[in-house]
Each structure stands twice: as C-alpha cells, then as structure tokens.
Amino acid sequence: MSVSVLLSGKLKDGLIDQFTAICTEAFQVTRAFDGCQNINLTFHVNEIHKFVLTEVWDSKEHYEKYLAFRTEDGTIAAVTEMCVDGPNIDIFNITDA
C-alpha cells in the first residue's frame, strides 16, 4: 500500500536558502531511490520558517529503507541541526477514496 510521508519542521533564522539548496541537491537522489513516487518542499505562507516535505512512497517499508539511508549519510542530523522544531515525521496510508 502506498504511503504519504509528511516531514515537517521549523528552521532557524537565516537558513531557508541553505535548506532549499540542500533539498534541491538531495531530491535528485531521493527521486531515484527505490519506491519513491514523489517529493516536494513547501513553506508555510505566513510563517516562512515552517516547512513540509510531502512525499509519496510505494510502501512504508520503502520509506523506512530510505530513512535509514538518510540517517546513515548524515542528512537527518544536518536537517535536525538546522531546525528549532523538528523534523517531525508522520506516515499515512493512502486510500482509494
């Protein structure tokens, strides 16, 4: 079953451009990773330091393999260091509604 992953957080002041650049580069690998259907970076309209990565994966297991990869390569630690809140990860089953 496909899953939707929302990874959210709030960046420290002055890091929006740096975070966007990291995501732009990292998403090339993410989009090619087994099971990734889509990934996007969005910023809150009024609270510009709040972000959400919206991802769709073939399964929870595919995402967990990807998360392990990003943990091992240091990306998760780097993102955590850039945040005052987060990153928070929520995984949802996608229904046929």
Backbone bond lengths (Angstrom), bond angles and torsions (degrees), N, CA, C in turn:
res aa  C-N    CA-C-N  psi(-1)  N-CA   C-N-CA  omega(-1)  CA-C   N-CA-C  phi
1 M - - - 1.441 - - 1.525 109.17 -
2 S 1.326 116.48 132.07 1.465 120.87 177.62 1.514 110.76 -66.34
3 V 1.332 114.71 148.88 1.455 120.30 178.06 1.514 110.57 -127.14
4 S 1.314 114.44 151.81 1.456 122.86 173.17 1.528 106.92 -106.59
5 V 1.317 115.74 129.69 1.459 120.98 -179.98 1.517 108.27 -115.07
6 L 1.328 115.71 128.64 1.463 121.47 174.73 1.521 107.08 -114.33
7 L 1.314 115.64 114.45 1.457 121.67 176.03 1.519 105.80 -109.07
8 S 1.327 116.50 116.65 1.464 120.26 -172.85 1.517 110.92 -126.86
9 G 1.314 114.16 160.89 1.449 119.80 177.15 1.510 111.25 -176.93
10 K 1.316 114.53 -177.03 1.462 121.72 177.39 1.519 107.36 -130.87
11 L 1.333 115.56 123.13 1.456 121.43 -176.97 1.520 112.47 -80.03
12 K 1.313 115.21 152.13 1.463 120.99 171.41 1.527 108.37 -67.90
13 D 1.326 116.17 155.66 1.465 121.03 179.82 1.519 111.30 -55.96
14 G 1.320 115.08 139.77 1.457 121.78 174.08 1.517 116.08 81.85
15 L 1.336 117.99 7.25 1.464 119.62 -175.03 1.530 114.66 -111.58
16 I 1.313 117.93 6.38 1.468 120.39 -177.60 1.526 111.09 -60.86
17 D 1.317 118.17 -49.06 1.465 120.93 -178.23 1.528 111.34 -64.54
18 Q 1.320 117.69 -42.08 1.461 121.59 179.43 1.533 110.13 -64.45
19 F 1.318 117.07 -43.65 1.454 121.55 179.17 1.529 110.63 -62.97
20 T 1.320 116.62 -43.80 1.465 121.14 178.85 1.523 110.75 -60.98
21 A 1.324 117.01 -41.42 1.474 120.94 178.69 1.532 110.96 -64.40
22 I 1.318 116.92 -41.84 1.473 120.40 177.95 1.527 109.84 -61.82
23 C 1.315 116.47 -44.81 1.466 120.23 -179.83 1.521 111.52 -64.13
24 T 1.316 117.40 -42.58 1.463 121.34 179.75 1.526 110.31 -56.56
25 E 1.317 116.63 -45.08 1.460 120.69 179.23 1.527 111.41 -70.80
26 A 1.326 117.01 -46.13 1.463 121.46 -176.27 1.531 112.09 -66.12
27 F 1.323 117.45 -33.92 1.460 120.87 -177.09 1.524 112.36 -63.95
28 Q 1.324 118.30 -25.01 1.465 120.36 176.38 1.524 110.05 -60.85
29 V 1.326 116.33 -42.61 1.464 121.50 177.85 1.529 109.91 -72.57
30 T 1.320 115.95 -42.94 1.466 120.33 -178.05 1.521 111.09 -58.76
31 R 1.322 116.74 -47.48 1.466 120.48 -176.68 1.529 112.28 -64.41
32 A 1.320 117.07 -23.85 1.468 121.62 178.16 1.529 112.09 -91.76
33 F 1.326 117.66 -7.44 1.464 121.70 -176.74 1.529 109.86 -71.24
34 D 1.327 116.41 140.06 1.460 122.02 -178.54 1.528 110.97 -54.06
35 G 1.331 115.96 121.52 1.458 121.53 175.91 1.515 115.29 99.15
36 C 1.327 117.77 -11.81 1.466 119.68 -179.95 1.520 110.03 -77.72
37 Q 1.320 115.90 124.95 1.454 121.08 176.15 1.527 111.70 -98.47
38 N 1.355 116.26 -32.69 1.462 119.43 -176.64 1.528 109.38 -169.79
39 I 1.333 115.72 150.58 1.461 121.79 172.67 1.521 108.41 -150.81
40 N 1.319 116.38 138.95 1.464 122.88 179.01 1.524 109.94 -142.00
41 L 1.313 115.51 148.74 1.465 122.70 173.47 1.515 108.07 -106.73
42 T 1.345 116.10 129.13 1.461 120.84 176.73 1.525 109.21 -130.45
43 F 1.329 115.00 148.42 1.458 121.66 176.37 1.527 108.90 -117.24
44 H 1.323 115.75 143.87 1.463 122.36 179.32 1.530 109.22 -60.81
45 V 1.315 116.75 141.06 1.461 122.03 -176.94 1.524 112.09 -64.50
46 N 1.337 118.00 -42.88 1.458 121.10 -175.44 1.523 113.75 -100.47
47 E 1.313 117.06 -29.40 1.465 121.70 179.82 1.524 107.57 -112.74
48 I 1.344 115.97 84.03 1.462 121.93 -166.56 1.531 114.44 -62.82
49 H 1.304 118.40 -15.95 1.460 120.21 179.41 1.533 112.65 -84.58
50 K 1.347 117.16 -10.37 1.461 121.31 177.20 1.524 108.77 -84.78
51 F 1.337 115.19 132.16 1.461 119.58 179.62 1.521 110.54 -131.18
52 V 1.333 114.37 158.99 1.458 121.90 172.66 1.524 107.72 -139.09
53 L 1.326 115.73 128.58 1.453 120.80 167.20 1.517 105.40 -93.49
54 T 1.319 117.16 121.11 1.456 122.98 179.17 1.520 107.16 -104.61
55 E 1.330 115.40 117.93 1.460 120.39 -174.59 1.522 110.47 -127.15
56 V 1.328 116.15 148.98 1.459 122.01 171.79 1.522 107.30 -126.24
57 W 1.356 114.79 129.25 1.464 122.12 -177.64 1.521 109.78 -125.88
58 D 1.331 116.17 153.69 1.460 121.09 179.01 1.523 111.94 -59.69
59 S 1.336 116.80 -33.94 1.462 121.13 -179.66 1.522 109.68 -160.64
60 K 1.320 115.48 166.11 1.462 121.04 175.58 1.528 109.90 -61.73
61 E 1.306 116.95 -37.85 1.465 121.42 179.87 1.526 111.61 -63.43
62 H 1.325 117.68 -39.86 1.464 120.80 176.20 1.531 110.27 -60.95
63 Y 1.333 115.85 -45.12 1.462 119.04 179.92 1.528 111.01 -64.54
64 E 1.314 117.62 -40.86 1.466 120.27 -179.57 1.526 111.60 -62.46
65 K 1.328 117.65 -36.71 1.472 120.91 175.15 1.526 110.28 -64.42
66 Y 1.322 116.08 -42.19 1.457 120.44 178.16 1.526 110.90 -64.64
67 L 1.329 117.31 -43.81 1.460 120.95 179.52 1.530 110.72 -61.64
68 A 1.321 117.42 -40.03 1.472 120.92 176.59 1.520 110.44 -62.16
69 F 1.324 117.11 -41.72 1.463 121.98 177.04 1.530 110.98 -59.92
70 R 1.328 116.72 -47.32 1.472 120.79 -178.73 1.529 111.73 -70.17
71 T 1.303 117.76 -27.70 1.463 120.61 174.82 1.524 109.59 -69.92
72 E 1.324 116.37 -45.97 1.464 121.33 -179.48 1.528 112.80 -65.26
73 D 1.337 117.14 -36.71 1.470 118.92 -177.53 1.532 113.51 -83.85
74 G 1.340 117.15 -1.11 1.460 121.55 174.96 1.514 116.01 90.92
75 T 1.321 117.51 -1.41 1.469 120.10 -177.97 1.525 111.55 -64.44
76 I 1.323 117.49 -43.26 1.467 120.26 -179.00 1.527 110.40 -62.45
77 A 1.323 117.14 -42.20 1.472 120.46 178.66 1.523 110.53 -63.57
78 A 1.332 117.59 -39.99 1.466 121.33 179.90 1.523 110.98 -65.04
79 V 1.316 116.91 -42.93 1.468 120.90 178.83 1.524 109.87 -66.14
80 T 1.312 117.24 -42.50 1.466 121.17 178.89 1.522 110.74 -59.01
81 E 1.314 117.06 -40.50 1.469 122.07 179.57 1.528 111.70 -65.12
82 M 1.326 117.45 -27.89 1.461 121.86 -178.31 1.527 112.53 -83.62
83 C 1.326 117.18 -9.68 1.467 121.66 -173.04 1.527 112.73 -103.17
84 V 1.328 115.32 146.47 1.459 121.34 167.38 1.525 109.36 -93.48
85 D 1.322 115.89 -19.07 1.463 122.48 175.97 1.519 107.53 -145.68
86 G 1.319 116.05 124.78 1.457 119.76 177.56 1.515 111.87 102.51
87 P 1.291 116.58 -170.26 1.458 125.09 3.38 1.530 112.38 -76.19
88 N 1.312 114.22 144.61 1.460 122.68 176.88 1.523 107.59 -108.52
89 I 1.327 116.87 135.45 1.463 120.80 -177.62 1.520 109.51 -119.02
90 D 1.333 115.48 126.14 1.461 122.82 174.22 1.521 108.38 -123.36
91 I 1.334 116.38 133.58 1.459 122.16 -179.42 1.533 108.03 -117.75
92 F 1.330 115.56 129.74 1.458 121.96 -177.37 1.524 110.27 -125.51
93 N 1.337 116.32 139.06 1.466 120.36 171.90 1.519 108.34 -73.84
94 I 1.320 116.99 137.98 1.470 122.05 177.01 1.529 107.77 -92.69
95 T 1.320 116.60 127.52 1.460 121.33 -179.31 1.523 110.43 -99.32
96 D 1.314 115.19 171.50 1.469 121.05 178.58 1.528 112.11 -91.89
97 A 1.328 117.58 19.12 1.464 121.05 -176.76 1.521 111.34 -61.27
